[in-house]
């Protein structure tokens, strides 16, 4: 019995992974996507800054359309997570949580990043309804609103400063600032209300965020909460097969303009390939990565057929 080998296995069913699936399948490559669209950070968000999308559109709707497009052009989708990766010669072994295992000529990692959580009541329940992990993505939804940013480092301070251009009132909640003097001076000169030496106990609200309960007993009446604790990449799978991370923060995968990693046959796209955390970037990188992975797989097939 001849072993079936998939040309392109894509890990992640967000904008980067599904766009890659469309382009790879259109290059006549066999494509398998492993992942759940509901796990994408865009699934519970709303999009209004993406080209050709008029007004505000639900991320879930966009992803469902993308999933239908990918399957229409021939990609297969397994809605499950990947448990392990291994390399055998020029091929890769991918094992899913269902126990199913496949062999592939190329891998495309588009898992996104796992945001660091506060792990407080209301955070999970109100995600997408006032709780956000990306100021750059969602600031525009809070024009003339009252908001709070939670975090101690530069991402939180920069996010709070950005929000002053949109919101009517911005609070920064931090245990203690760990930023450069220049950034601290910008913060001090801004209209941001800084609460130091405190932390979040609960995010309050029924159908949407209504307040932030601090551990000193104070409650801030806000319409939105931005959790800016930094982004932690889902890197274990990548590093298990020798993929290198960026040398400064070790928080995303290094790629070149073809979305190639340091391992031949492995590509990365989207949030896991670094900032900015925007759907437009993820889709663009997915396009390139899917195209290049399919080309690489097709070259391997031609080489084996002529050998």
Secondary structure as GFF3:
##gff-version 3
##sequence-region A 1 307
A	DSSP	beta_strand	5	11	.	.	.	ID=ss1
A	DSSP	alpha_helix	15	26	.	.	.	ID=ss2
A	DSSP	beta_strand	31	34	.	.	.	ID=ss3
A	DSSP	three_ten_helix	37	39	.	.	.	ID=ss4
A	DSSP	beta_strand	46	47	.	.	.	ID=ss5
A	DSSP	beta_strand	57	58	.	.	.	ID=ss6
A	DSSP	alpha_helix	59	72	.	.	.	ID=ss7
A	DSSP	beta_strand	76	78	.	.	.	ID=ss8
A	DSSP	beta_strand	82	88	.	.	.	ID=ss9
A	DSSP	beta_strand	91	96	.	.	.	ID=ss10
A	DSSP	beta_strand	101	109	.	.	.	ID=ss11
A	DSSP	beta_strand	113	115	.	.	.	ID=ss12
A	DSSP	beta_strand	131	132	.	.	.	ID=ss13
A	DSSP	alpha_helix	135	138	.	.	.	ID=ss14
A	DSSP	three_ten_helix	139	142	.	.	.	ID=ss15
A	DSSP	beta_strand	146	150	.	.	.	ID=ss16
A	DSSP	alpha_helix	154	163	.	.	.	ID=ss17
A	DSSP	beta_strand	169	174	.	.	.	ID=ss18
A	DSSP	alpha_helix	181	188	.	.	.	ID=ss19
A	DSSP	beta_strand	193	196	.	.	.	ID=ss20
A	DSSP	beta_strand	200	205	.	.	.	ID=ss21
A	DSSP	beta_strand	209	214	.	.	.	ID=ss22
A	DSSP	beta_strand	219	220	.	.	.	ID=ss23
A	DSSP	beta_strand	224	227	.	.	.	ID=ss24
A	DSSP	beta_strand	231	233	.	.	.	ID=ss25
A	DSSP	alpha_helix	236	240	.	.	.	ID=ss26
A	DSSP	beta_strand	266	268	.	.	.	ID=ss27
A	DSSP	three_ten_helix	270	273	.	.	.	ID=ss28
A	DSSP	alpha_helix	279	306	.	.	.	ID=ss29
###
